[in-house]
């Protein structure tokens, strides 16, 4: 363990967890918004399902012998919208998908025959049609991507988003760097035997919103020739746009921190930040607020660069294994933990406040990947992009986490969805996990008549039953208190909602599917 004084501190306590195979993911696998632990072999998906009390239940799901294993990277998302998370195995010879069935108890293998020397992989809605596509960096050829037809079937494509003929495409990450509401792609590049050329020039691909991409790395000031396998993107100065830490994988190339100027260009400020104290290099870099002080930190190969809030960083060395592992909240306490090598590294935390926001897409993809989440509090404004696939090899949480320092209330939470819809919540309490379904705050909570939606028992103590869902396609629900504030929401897999955790009082239930919405009042005993 290691720490520095004051609130700028972070330490972790290791605890063994008996995984088999390659530890690759910390991500919710069954739609309960609790981060689970995933380990892979060619014939098995081992999942440790997190329970509400922070314990785990192990499940092993036998699969067909996978043509490709995630030897280079793993990405995860619910790409067919059935409520259970699917997996992408990025292997040295090709790409294999493991598609979850409709109750999460089995997976079907979908392998593409095309040769792909996979590096970083991601799920993202490339053409903004509401369905998750997949993207895979190719080491020795132009990049590849798989377009979703809306039913969870993919079509293979190559070229158009990273076309250098001999590859060097290593660390893709999808971010909205220009704040125009669509996801752009930054590609950290790797050279061959130390030779600097176009193969090693980092790329930034600007999305026009319709799935057409233009490479603008040079104009943006991001076309560095450095040996790098991944980058960490976050709003490090909390000014409302995404900045970038370029992590070096070669001692001859220093790490770089570049600040977004807000006009599509970036300025390097490395020499004034303190990150040059970090000389350790490697392939894993990503950003989370580890000490919940309201400023995004950087995890770089087992070291954490704690953000001091003034664009300077304090280097805390060797606090987690050098590969970083996968990140998420593994005991539901509001602090980001790490998992790798059969060991959970629990964040010891502090007295700073936090909030976790789970995005539930309706018109957009179910995970809300590509959504921009913005919160405002006394600290100012913080932003996050929901994305699948960061760093180089591992898959981390899809839950959106913010630290809040000593702030005790959030003035506003705004979610801008890939569809263009915007949800806003006001006066939100800290230290809680909330689920926000797309469109839930803009559909209103007006009662449309007592027989609009039949629910029972009413009053209710534990389980609220809905008489029928036959009028809905892929329904979601939201519950509002008497002041009109949303208190919970999620996908309706069955016509039953557990409301046992709600305080006694009057509420409004809304059930909707993007086309129709029905509401009904109820009383919680």
Secondary structure, 3 states (H helix, E strand, C coil): CCCCCCCCCCCEEEEECCCCCEEEEEECCCCCCCCEEEEEECCEEEEEEECCCCCEEEEEEECCCCCCCCCCEEEEECCCCCCCCEEEEECCCCEEEEEECCCCCCEEEEECCCCCCEEEEEEECCCCCCCCEEEEEECCCCCEEEEECCCCCEEEEECCCCCCCCCCEEEEEEECCCCCCCCEEEEEECCECCECCHHHECEEEEECCCCCEEECHHHHCCCCECCCCEEEEECCCCCCCCEEEEECCCCCCCCEEEEECCCCCEEECHHHCCHHHCCCCCCCEEEECCCCCCCCEEEECCEEEEECCCCCEEEECCCCCCCCCEEECCCCCCCCEEEECCEEEEECCCCCEEEEEEEECCCCCCCCCCCEEEEEECCEEEEEECCECCCCCCECCCCEEEEEECCCEEEEEEEECCCCCEEEEEEEECCEEEEEECCCCCCCCCCCCCCCCCEECCCECCEEEECCCCCCCCCEEEEEECCCCEEEEEECCCCEEECCCCCCEEEEEEEECCCCEEEEEEEEC
